[in-house]
Amino acid sequence: MPGLLLDTLRGNPSARPPVWLMRQAGRYLPEYRALRAEKGGFLELATDPEFAAEVTLQPIRRFGMDGAILFSDILMVPWALGQDLTFGPGEGPRLAPPLADGDLSRLTPRLERLDPVYETVRRVAEALPPEVTLIGFAGAPWTVATYMVAGQGSKDHREPRLLAYRDPQAMADLLAGIAALTVEYLVRQVEAGAEVVQLFDSWAGSLSPAHKQSCVIEPTAWIVREFKKRCPDVPFIGFPKGIGDQLGAYARTTGIDAIGLDETTSVHHAHGELPEGMPVQGNLDPMVLLAGGEALERAARTIRAAFPGRPHLFNLGHGIDKETPIAHVERLLAVVRG
């Protein structure tokens, strides 16, 4: 029998929603911090299948989550496309050389860099209890492109947004190149044992409405279409953070099976806007989880009650904050599980 999370994604509402948390494997867990200290840098940890599998499994052992999300990073694809990837102490990720002109032909692909990820998936799939669903993932083309063009993260994504206006063909070509490898990357994760995949478009909200269509919705639709040709029965979750009033268009036209909502989205608006019966995931504010107390319990109950008759996966609206107390996660799970 499929686990609760997988069954919910296949369109079956349940008495209580399955739950997993974005970034549930990571820095808020003492067992993760111990492993990180032993292994050293983030990339070294993420590309060691033994350690990465252990990190993926840690929140399952501690909390009994219904889903296990692969421990990796959305920037594995640009690394495999040929950019150098580093994570400096106290810094965000850096990619070199920056692709200010969006020209992928300047890079030499190193696809073997993804092999450790597939081995991690295999190890986790073998170790998970049968009722826990394994979730693979990738970054969406626009979000990945923001890092590739600028060489690092930024608040306003100035360089990639300018490129989209000044040279729309270059941006389209860059997004297409990212999308092509993303399909292969997700398919290979499924072949290794992933049962569900999620596409993270964490920076969709930085775009104008027209560019949300051309840089977010259209590349996502292409990825889903090509992925489904090879994995037709694998649920596909889209997470377009900040998509705003194009939420319905994203849900209806990309071909996704389920949609993740960020914390800025009204659950009641979403319930009325989304296609009938489409599973929805989310969308507790990570800050209310950090705050805890009555605010946490009230927010969790509001979300639980917001989707009557609709398949619902309880999750955050973005990744868990690294300062989140373990006790707050335990309390959230108690409320969600009734």
Buried (B, 14 or more C-beta within 10 A) or exposed (E): EBBBBBBBBBBEBBEEBBBBBBBBBBBBBEBBEEBBEEBEEBBEBBBBBEBBBBBBBBBBEBBEBBBBBBBBBBBBBBBBBBBEBBBEEEEEBBBEEBBBEBEBEEBEEEEEBBEBBBBBBBBBBEBBEEBBBBBBBBBBBBBBBBBBBBBBBBEEBEBBBEBBEEBEEBBBBBBBBBBBBBBBBBBBBBEBBBBBBBBBBBBBBBBEEEBBBBBBBBBBBBBBEBBBEEBEEBBBBBBBBBBBEBBBBBBBBBBBBBBBBBBBBEBEBBBEBBEEEBBBBBBBBBBBBBBBEEEBBEBBEEBBEBBEEBBBBBBBBBBBBEEBEEEBBEBBBEBBEE
